[in-house]
Amino acid sequence: MELKPTLIPMLLSPLLLASVAHAQPATIDVPGGPIPIRILAQSPADTTTELQVICLFRSSPANTLHGSLTEANEKLKGLLERVRQPGLFMGELGETLLITPPKDSLAAKKLLIIGLGDSQNFSPQRMQLVGEILYSEASRLGVAQPYFAPTILDGGVTKFATGEVAEQVVRGFLRAAAIDAVLGDARGSSGRGVTTLTFLAGAKNVSSTREGIEKAIAGSRK
Protein backbone atom coordinates (compact mmCIF):
# COMPACT_ATOMS: atom_id res chain seq x y z
CA MET A 1 0.00 0.00 0.00
CA GLU A 2 1.31 3.43 -0.91
CA LEU A 3 1.25 5.99 1.88
CA LYS A 4 -0.21 9.37 1.12
CA PRO A 5 2.25 12.25 1.65
CA THR A 6 -0.06 13.78 4.25
CA LEU A 7 0.14 10.61 6.38
CA ILE A 8 3.93 10.35 6.49
CA PRO A 9 4.50 13.26 8.98
CA MET A 10 1.77 11.79 11.22
CA LEU A 11 3.50 8.42 11.28
CA LEU A 12 6.99 9.82 11.82
CA SER A 13 6.15 12.45 14.41
CA PRO A 14 6.04 10.08 17.45
CA LEU A 15 9.47 8.77 16.52
CA LEU A 16 10.84 12.25 16.06
CA LEU A 17 9.37 13.41 19.35
CA ALA A 18 10.87 10.42 21.15
CA SER A 19 14.25 11.15 19.58
CA VAL A 20 14.14 14.78 20.68
CA ALA A 21 13.08 13.81 24.19
CA HIS A 22 15.98 11.37 24.41
CA ALA A 23 18.46 13.92 23.11
CA GLN A 24 17.31 16.66 25.49
CA PRO A 25 16.67 15.29 29.01
CA ALA A 26 14.22 17.35 31.03
CA THR A 27 15.50 19.49 33.87
CA ILE A 28 13.76 20.12 37.18
CA ASP A 29 14.16 23.53 38.79
CA VAL A 30 14.49 23.58 42.57
CA PRO A 31 13.15 27.00 43.62
CA GLY A 32 14.03 29.24 46.52
CA GLY A 33 17.82 29.17 46.54
CA PRO A 34 20.08 32.22 46.38
CA ILE A 35 21.57 30.61 43.27
CA PRO A 36 19.25 28.76 40.87
CA ILE A 37 19.72 24.99 41.11
CA ARG A 38 18.28 22.47 38.70
CA ILE A 39 18.36 18.67 38.54
CA LEU A 40 19.17 16.86 35.32
CA ALA A 41 18.72 13.11 34.89
CA GLN A 42 21.79 12.51 32.76
CA SER A 43 25.14 10.77 33.04
CA PRO A 44 28.19 13.01 33.51
CA ALA A 45 29.71 11.07 30.63
CA ASP A 46 27.11 12.59 28.30
CA THR A 47 26.83 16.24 29.32
CA THR A 48 27.64 19.15 27.05
CA THR A 49 28.94 21.87 29.35
CA GLU A 50 31.85 24.20 30.08
CA LEU A 51 32.67 22.31 33.27
CA GLN A 52 31.60 18.86 34.42
CA VAL A 53 32.55 18.02 38.00
CA ILE A 54 32.69 14.45 39.32
CA CYS A 55 34.09 12.75 42.42
CA LEU A 56 36.41 9.79 42.94
CA PHE A 57 37.24 7.86 46.07
CA ARG A 58 40.83 7.22 47.11
CA SER A 59 42.78 5.61 44.29
CA SER A 60 43.16 1.95 45.22
CA PRO A 61 42.34 -1.42 43.66
CA ALA A 62 39.46 -1.76 46.14
CA ASN A 63 37.71 1.34 44.77
CA THR A 64 36.66 0.30 41.29
CA LEU A 65 34.64 2.36 38.84
CA HIS A 66 31.00 1.63 38.05
CA GLY A 67 28.16 3.06 35.98
CA SER A 68 28.77 6.57 34.69
CA LEU A 69 32.40 6.51 35.88
CA THR A 70 33.02 3.46 33.70
CA GLU A 71 31.31 5.25 30.79
CA ALA A 72 33.46 8.36 31.29
CA ASN A 73 36.62 6.27 31.56
CA GLU A 74 35.78 4.43 28.34
CA LYS A 75 35.11 7.68 26.48
CA LEU A 76 38.41 9.02 27.81
CA LYS A 77 40.12 5.84 26.55
CA GLY A 78 41.12 4.72 30.03
CA LEU A 79 42.47 8.08 31.20
CA LEU A 80 40.69 7.97 34.57
CA GLU A 81 42.28 4.64 35.40
CA ARG A 82 45.70 5.80 34.22
CA VAL A 83 45.75 8.84 36.49
CA ARG A 84 44.55 6.78 39.48
CA GLN A 85 47.98 5.33 40.08
CA PRO A 86 50.46 5.46 43.00
CA GLY A 87 52.22 8.81 42.91
CA LEU A 88 49.63 10.39 40.60
CA PHE A 89 46.04 11.36 41.52
CA MET A 90 45.50 9.83 44.95
CA GLY A 91 41.86 10.83 45.42
CA GLU A 92 42.40 12.14 48.92
CA LEU A 93 39.59 14.24 50.38
CA GLY A 94 39.61 17.67 48.74
CA GLU A 95 42.30 16.81 46.18
CA THR A 96 41.43 18.13 42.73
CA LEU A 97 42.44 17.36 39.17
CA LEU A 98 41.40 19.39 36.13
CA ILE A 99 41.33 17.57 32.80
CA THR A 100 40.80 18.91 29.30
CA PRO A 101 39.15 15.92 27.60
CA PRO A 102 40.84 14.84 24.36
CA LYS A 103 39.02 15.49 21.12
CA ASP A 104 36.17 13.08 20.35
CA SER A 105 35.87 11.88 23.95
CA LEU A 106 33.68 13.73 26.46
CA ALA A 107 31.51 16.60 25.27
CA ALA A 108 32.35 18.65 28.38
CA LYS A 109 35.10 21.19 27.72
CA LYS A 110 36.64 20.68 31.15
CA LEU A 111 36.38 17.81 33.64
CA LEU A 112 37.12 18.55 37.30
CA ILE A 113 37.67 15.61 39.63
CA ILE A 114 37.34 16.08 43.39
CA GLY A 115 38.79 13.43 45.71
CA LEU A 116 36.57 11.86 48.36
CA GLY A 117 39.16 9.99 50.41
CA ASP A 118 38.59 6.57 51.95
CA SER A 119 35.38 4.87 50.80
CA GLN A 120 35.13 2.56 53.83
CA ASN A 121 34.62 5.43 56.28
CA PHE A 122 32.72 7.75 53.96
CA SER A 123 29.90 9.86 55.40
CA PRO A 124 27.70 12.40 53.57
CA GLN A 125 29.11 15.22 55.73
CA ARG A 126 32.31 15.07 53.67
CA MET A 127 30.33 16.42 50.76
CA GLN A 128 30.07 19.86 52.33
CA LEU A 129 33.77 20.34 51.57
CA VAL A 130 33.13 19.04 48.06
CA GLY A 131 30.37 21.62 47.61
CA GLU A 132 32.67 24.40 48.73
CA ILE A 133 35.36 23.26 46.29
CA LEU A 134 32.78 22.96 43.51
CA TYR A 135 31.78 26.60 43.92
CA SER A 136 35.28 28.03 44.41
CA GLU A 137 36.84 26.11 41.51
CA ALA A 138 34.01 26.92 39.09
CA SER A 139 34.29 30.59 40.09
CA ARG A 140 38.08 30.55 39.73
CA LEU A 141 37.77 29.03 36.26
CA GLY A 142 35.18 31.62 35.24
CA VAL A 143 32.46 29.02 34.68
CA ALA A 144 29.02 30.47 35.43
CA GLN A 145 27.00 27.26 34.98
CA PRO A 146 28.88 24.19 36.23
CA TYR A 147 27.45 20.67 36.16
CA PHE A 148 28.01 18.40 39.15
CA ALA A 149 27.62 14.66 39.70
CA PRO A 150 28.54 13.26 43.13
CA THR A 151 29.21 9.79 41.62
CA ILE A 152 29.06 8.19 45.08
CA LEU A 153 26.98 5.24 43.90
CA ASP A 154 29.18 4.78 40.85
CA GLY A 155 32.19 4.82 43.14
CA GLY A 156 30.82 1.77 44.95
CA VAL A 157 29.24 3.30 48.08
CA THR A 158 25.52 2.53 48.08
CA LYS A 159 24.37 2.74 51.71
CA PHE A 160 23.43 6.42 51.68
CA ALA A 161 20.39 7.97 50.03
CA THR A 162 21.18 10.35 47.20
CA GLY A 163 19.21 13.02 49.05
CA GLU A 164 21.59 12.83 52.02
CA VAL A 165 24.54 13.40 49.72
CA ALA A 166 22.85 16.16 47.71
CA GLU A 167 21.89 18.05 50.88
CA GLN A 168 25.47 18.19 52.11
CA VAL A 169 26.87 19.17 48.70
CA VAL A 170 24.45 22.07 48.37
CA ARG A 171 25.03 23.17 51.97
CA GLY A 172 28.72 23.57 51.22
CA PHE A 173 28.06 25.12 47.82
CA LEU A 174 25.68 27.75 49.22
CA ARG A 175 28.00 28.52 52.12
CA ALA A 176 30.85 29.20 49.68
CA ALA A 177 28.49 31.36 47.61
CA ALA A 178 27.49 33.35 50.70
CA ILE A 179 31.14 33.95 51.60
CA ASP A 180 31.82 35.06 48.03
CA ALA A 181 28.89 37.50 48.22
CA VAL A 182 30.27 39.06 51.43
CA LEU A 183 33.70 39.42 49.87
CA GLY A 184 32.12 40.90 46.76
CA ASP A 185 30.31 43.51 48.83
CA ALA A 186 33.58 44.40 50.55
CA ARG A 187 35.20 44.94 47.16
CA GLY A 188 32.25 46.97 45.96
CA SER A 189 31.42 44.34 43.34
CA SER A 190 28.03 42.65 43.07
CA GLY A 191 29.13 40.23 40.38
CA ARG A 192 28.96 36.52 41.11
CA GLY A 193 31.03 33.93 39.32
CA VAL A 194 28.55 31.07 39.49
CA THR A 195 24.98 31.83 38.41
CA THR A 196 23.41 28.36 38.07
CA LEU A 197 24.21 24.87 39.33
CA THR A 198 23.06 21.79 37.44
CA PHE A 199 22.99 18.75 39.73
CA LEU A 200 23.02 15.39 37.93
CA ALA A 201 21.09 12.40 39.25
CA GLY A 202 19.98 9.03 37.99
CA ALA A 203 16.35 8.96 36.88
CA LYS A 204 15.28 6.85 39.87
CA ASN A 205 17.09 9.16 42.30
CA VAL A 206 15.68 12.51 41.14
CA SER A 207 13.01 12.69 43.85
CA SER A 208 15.43 11.96 46.70
CA THR A 209 17.98 14.37 45.26
CA ARG A 210 15.39 17.12 45.07
CA GLU A 211 14.36 16.58 48.69
CA GLY A 212 17.98 16.87 49.80
CA ILE A 213 18.54 20.08 47.84
CA GLU A 214 15.34 21.56 49.23
CA LYS A 215 16.53 20.83 52.79
CA ALA A 216 19.85 22.54 52.09
CA ILE A 217 18.11 25.61 50.67
CA ALA A 218 15.76 25.79 53.67
CA GLY A 219 18.74 25.53 56.00
CA SER A 220 20.56 28.37 54.21
CA ARG A 221 17.72 30.78 55.08
CA LYS A 222 18.06 30.28 58.85
C-alpha positions in Angstrom: 0.0 0.0 0.0 1.3 3.4 -0.9 1.3 6.0 1.9 -0.2 9.4 1.1 2.2 12.2 1.6 -0.1 13.8 4.3 0.1 10.6 6.4 3.9 10.4 6.5 4.5 13.3 9.0 1.8 11.8 11.2 3.5 8.4 11.3 7.0 9.8 11.8 6.1 12.5 14.4 6.0 10.1 17.4 9.5 8.8 16.5 10.8 12.3 16.1 9.4 13.4 19.3 10.9 10.4 21.2 14.2 11.1 19.6 14.1 14.8 20.7 13.1 13.8 24.2 16.0 11.4 24.4 18.5 13.9 23.1 17.3 16.7 25.5 16.7 15.3 29.0 14.2 17.3 31.0 15.5 19.5 33.9 13.8 20.1 37.2 14.2 23.5 38.8 14.5 23.6 42.6 13.1 27.0 43.6 14.0 29.2 46.5 17.8 29.2 46.5 20.1 32.2 46.4 21.6 30.6 43.3 19.3 28.8 40.9 19.7 25.0 41.1 18.3 22.5 38.7 18.4 18.7 38.5 19.2 16.9 35.3 18.7 13.1 34.9 21.8 12.5 32.8 25.1 10.8 33.0 28.2 13.0 33.5 29.7 11.1 30.6 27.1 12.6 28.3 26.8 16.2 29.3 27.6 19.2 27.1 28.9 21.9 29.4 31.9 24.2 30.1 32.7 22.3 33.3 31.6 18.9 34.4 32.6 18.0 38.0 32.7 14.4 39.3 34.1 12.7 42.4 36.4 9.8 42.9 37.2 7.9 46.1 40.8 7.2 47.1 42.8 5.6 44.3 43.2 1.9 45.2 42.3 -1.4 43.7 39.5 -1.8 46.1 37.7 1.3 44.8 36.7 0.3 41.3 34.6 2.4 38.8 31.0 1.6 38.0 28.2 3.1 36.0 28.8 6.6 34.7 32.4 6.5 35.9 33.0 3.5 33.7 31.3 5.2 30.8 33.5 8.4 31.3 36.6 6.3 31.6 35.8 4.4 28.3 35.1 7.7 26.5 38.4 9.0 27.8 40.1 5.8 26.6 41.1 4.7 30.0 42.5 8.1 31.2 40.7 8.0 34.6 42.3 4.6 35.4 45.7 5.8 34.2 45.8 8.8 36.5 44.6 6.8 39.5 48.0 5.3 40.1 50.5 5.5 43.0 52.2 8.8 42.9 49.6 10.4 40.6 46.0 11.4 41.5 45.5 9.8 44.9 41.9 10.8 45.4 42.4 12.1 48.9 39.6 14.2 50.4 39.6 17.7 48.7 42.3 16.8 46.2 41.4 18.1 42.7 42.4 17.4 39.2 41.4 19.4 36.1 41.3 17.6 32.8 40.8 18.9 29.3 39.1 15.9 27.6 40.8 14.8 24.4 39.0 15.5 21.1 36.2 13.1 20.4 35.9 11.9 24.0 33.7 13.7 26.5 31.5 16.6 25.3 32.3 18.7 28.4 35.1 21.2 27.7 36.6 20.7 31.2 36.4 17.8 33.6 37.1 18.6 37.3 37.7 15.6 39.6 37.3 16.1 43.4 38.8 13.4 45.7 36.6 11.9 48.4 39.2 10.0 50.4 38.6 6.6 51.9 35.4 4.9 50.8 35.1 2.6 53.8 34.6 5.4 56.3 32.7 7.7 54.0 29.9 9.9 55.4 27.7 12.4 53.6 29.1 15.2 55.7 32.3 15.1 53.7 30.3 16.4 50.8 30.1 19.9 52.3 33.8 20.3 51.6 33.1 19.0 48.1 30.4 21.6 47.6 32.7 24.4 48.7 35.4 23.3 46.3 32.8 23.0 43.5 31.8 26.6 43.9 35.3 28.0 44.4 36.8 26.1 41.5 34.0 26.9 39.1 34.3 30.6 40.1 38.1 30.5 39.7 37.8 29.0 36.3 35.2 31.6 35.2 32.5 29.0 34.7 29.0 30.5 35.4 27.0 27.3 35.0 28.9 24.2 36.2 27.4 20.7 36.2 28.0 18.4 39.1 27.6 14.7 39.7 28.5 13.3 43.1 29.2 9.8 41.6 29.1 8.2 45.1 27.0 5.2 43.9 29.2 4.8 40.8 32.2 4.8 43.1 30.8 1.8 44.9 29.2 3.3 48.1 25.5 2.5 48.1 24.4 2.7 51.7 23.4 6.4 51.7 20.4 8.0 50.0 21.2 10.4 47.2 19.2 13.0 49.0 21.6 12.8 52.0 24.5 13.4 49.7 22.8 16.2 47.7 21.9 18.1 50.9 25.5 18.2 52.1 26.9 19.2 48.7 24.5 22.1 48.4 25.0 23.2 52.0 28.7 23.6 51.2 28.1 25.1 47.8 25.7 27.7 49.2 28.0 28.5 52.1 30.8 29.2 49.7 28.5 31.4 47.6 27.5 33.3 50.7 31.1 33.9 51.6 31.8 35.1 48.0 28.9 37.5 48.2 30.3 39.1 51.4 33.7 39.4 49.9 32.1 40.9 46.8 30.3 43.5 48.8 33.6 44.4 50.5 35.2 44.9 47.2 32.2 47.0 46.0 31.4 44.3 43.3 28.0 42.6 43.1 29.1 40.2 40.4 29.0 36.5 41.1 31.0 33.9 39.3 28.5 31.1 39.5 25.0 31.8 38.4 23.4 28.4 38.1 24.2 24.9 39.3 23.1 21.8 37.4 23.0 18.7 39.7 23.0 15.4 37.9 21.1 12.4 39.3 20.0 9.0 38.0 16.4 9.0 36.9 15.3 6.8 39.9 17.1 9.2 42.3 15.7 12.5 41.1 13.0 12.7 43.9 15.4 12.0 46.7 18.0 14.4 45.3 15.4 17.1 45.1 14.4 16.6 48.7 18.0 16.9 49.8 18.5 20.1 47.8 15.3 21.6 49.2 16.5 20.8 52.8 19.8 22.5 52.1 18.1 25.6 50.7 15.8 25.8 53.7 18.7 25.5 56.0 20.6 28.4 54.2 17.7 30.8 55.1 18.1 30.3 58.9 
